[in-house]
Amino acid sequence: MTDVQHEQPQAEPFADEGEIAADYIEELLDICDIDGDIDIDVTDQRAMVSVTASEGSNLSLLSKPDVVASLQELARLAVQSKTGGFSRMILDIGGSRDQRKAELSQLVSRAIERIEAGSADAALPAMSSYERKIVHDLVAERGFHSESSGEGKDRHTVITRA
């Protein structure tokens, strides 16, 4: 059984997006017979839907990065079909976002090491706008400069000295 919790206050219309996405994910979890608790929050003008479960849960089946990205896109489509507008909703399953942030931090550290060793810049692999935002924040915290480059699926981040 899935438990949906809501943190207050929530900003409209992002709270509505979160509700729609949470309902979609809850139905999916029920169909797959996967236990999970769903929390909805609004952060940085985005609906944030998080799915967590107790130790030993089969939720880990859905927490792999590619699966989370795919489920996020499906949930966004569900939101779009109900609201008629584009959604920037973020889905986190079993701490997958924290895990990805740690991976991005390691990528940034290695890139900065290359720059400190003499490279003029360091390009990271293509990633989503949400991941590029995390990278930009991590790079700024380290006192370096970053900017996005490329188009569409090839859009990536290039890091240079500040």
C-alpha positions as CSV (number, residue, x, y, z in Angstrom):
1,M,0.0,0.0,0.0
2,T,1.3,3.5,-0.9
3,D,1.1,6.4,1.5
4,V,1.0,9.9,0.0
5,Q,2.1,12.7,2.3
6,H,2.0,16.4,1.6
7,E,4.3,19.1,3.0
8,Q,2.8,22.5,3.5
9,P,2.8,25.2,2.2
10,Q,2.8,24.5,-1.5
11,A,2.7,27.0,-4.3
12,E,0.1,26.8,-7.1
13,P,0.3,25.5,-9.8
14,F,3.3,23.4,-8.9
15,A,1.4,21.7,-6.1
16,D,-1.2,20.6,-8.6
17,E,1.5,19.1,-10.8
18,G,2.9,17.2,-7.8
19,E,-0.6,15.8,-7.0
20,I,-1.1,14.6,-10.6
21,A,2.4,13.1,-10.8
22,A,2.0,11.5,-7.4
23,D,-1.3,9.9,-8.4
24,Y,0.3,8.6,-11.6
25,I,3.3,7.1,-9.7
26,E,1.0,5.7,-7.0
27,E,-1.0,3.8,-9.6
28,L,2.2,2.5,-11.2
29,L,3.5,1.3,-7.8
30,D,0.2,-0.5,-7.1
31,I,0.2,-2.2,-10.5
32,C,3.8,-3.4,-9.9
33,D,3.0,-4.4,-6.3
34,I,5.8,-2.2,-5.0
35,D,5.5,-0.5,-1.6
36,G,6.4,3.1,-1.3
37,D,5.6,6.3,0.5
38,I,5.1,9.4,-1.7
39,D,6.0,12.9,-0.5
40,I,5.2,16.0,-2.5
41,D,7.0,19.3,-2.1
42,V,7.6,22.4,-4.1
43,T,11.2,23.6,-4.4
44,D,12.7,26.2,-6.8
45,Q,9.3,26.5,-8.6
46,R,9.2,22.8,-9.3
47,A,7.0,20.0,-8.0
48,M,9.3,17.5,-6.3
49,V,7.8,14.0,-5.9
50,S,9.8,11.6,-3.7
51,V,9.2,7.9,-3.3
52,T,10.7,6.2,-0.3
53,A,10.3,2.8,1.3
54,S,11.5,0.9,4.4
55,E,14.6,-1.3,4.3
56,G,14.1,-4.5,2.3
57,S,11.5,-3.0,0.0
58,N,11.4,-3.9,-3.6
59,L,11.5,-0.1,-4.5
60,S,15.1,-0.5,-5.5
61,L,13.9,-2.1,-8.7
62,L,12.8,1.4,-9.8
63,S,15.7,3.5,-8.4
64,K,18.2,3.0,-11.2
65,P,19.0,6.4,-13.0
66,D,17.6,5.4,-16.4
67,V,14.4,4.0,-14.9
68,V,13.9,7.1,-12.7
69,A,14.4,9.4,-15.8
70,S,11.9,7.3,-17.8
71,L,9.3,7.3,-15.0
72,Q,9.8,11.1,-14.6
73,E,9.1,11.6,-18.3
74,L,5.9,9.5,-18.1
75,A,4.8,11.4,-15.0
76,R,5.5,14.7,-16.7
77,L,3.4,13.5,-19.7
78,A,0.6,12.6,-17.2
79,V,0.8,16.1,-15.8
80,Q,0.9,17.7,-19.3
81,S,-2.2,15.7,-20.4
82,K,-4.2,16.9,-17.4
83,T,-3.0,20.5,-17.3
84,G,-2.2,21.2,-20.9
85,G,1.1,22.8,-19.9
86,F,4.8,21.8,-19.7
87,S,6.0,20.4,-16.4
88,R,9.4,20.7,-14.8
89,M,8.4,18.2,-12.1
90,I,11.3,16.2,-10.5
91,L,10.9,12.6,-9.4
92,D,13.2,11.0,-6.9
93,I,12.9,7.3,-6.2
94,G,14.7,5.7,-3.3
95,G,17.3,8.6,-3.0
96,S,18.3,8.4,-6.6
97,R,18.7,12.2,-6.9
98,D,21.1,12.3,-3.9
99,Q,23.1,9.4,-5.5
100,R,23.2,11.2,-8.8
101,K,24.3,14.5,-7.1
102,A,27.2,12.6,-5.5
103,E,28.2,11.2,-8.9
104,L,28.0,14.7,-10.5
105,S,30.2,16.0,-7.6
106,Q,32.8,13.4,-8.4
107,L,32.7,14.3,-12.1
108,V,33.2,18.0,-11.2
109,S,36.1,17.1,-8.9
110,R,37.8,15.2,-11.7
111,A,37.2,18.0,-14.2
112,I,38.6,20.6,-11.8
113,E,41.7,18.4,-11.2
114,R,42.3,18.4,-15.0
115,I,42.1,22.2,-15.0
116,E,44.4,22.5,-12.0
117,A,46.8,20.2,-13.8
118,G,47.0,22.6,-16.8
119,S,43.9,22.1,-19.0
120,A,42.2,25.2,-20.2
121,D,38.8,23.7,-19.7
122,A,37.0,20.4,-19.0
123,A,33.8,19.3,-20.8
124,L,31.4,17.0,-19.0
125,P,29.1,14.5,-20.8
126,A,25.7,15.6,-22.0
127,M,23.1,15.7,-19.3
128,S,19.6,17.0,-18.4
129,S,19.0,20.7,-17.6
130,Y,18.4,19.7,-14.0
131,E,21.7,17.9,-13.8
132,R,23.5,20.8,-15.5
133,K,22.0,23.2,-12.8
134,I,23.4,20.9,-10.1
135,V,26.8,21.0,-11.9
136,H,26.8,24.8,-12.2
137,D,26.1,25.1,-8.5
138,L,28.8,22.6,-7.6
139,V,31.3,24.4,-9.8
140,A,30.5,27.8,-8.4
141,E,31.0,26.4,-4.9
142,R,34.5,25.4,-5.9
143,G,35.3,28.9,-7.2
144,F,35.3,27.9,-10.9
145,H,33.2,29.0,-13.9
146,S,30.8,26.8,-16.0
147,E,28.5,27.2,-18.9
148,S,26.3,25.0,-21.0
149,S,27.2,24.3,-24.5
150,G,25.7,22.3,-27.4
151,E,22.1,21.8,-28.4
152,G,19.3,19.3,-27.5
153,K,20.5,15.9,-26.3
154,D,24.1,17.0,-26.8
155,R,23.9,19.9,-24.3
156,H,26.7,19.6,-21.8
157,T,28.7,21.7,-19.3
158,V,32.1,23.1,-19.8
159,I,34.2,24.1,-16.8
160,T,36.9,26.8,-16.8
161,R,38.8,28.9,-14.3
162,A,36.8,31.8,-12.9
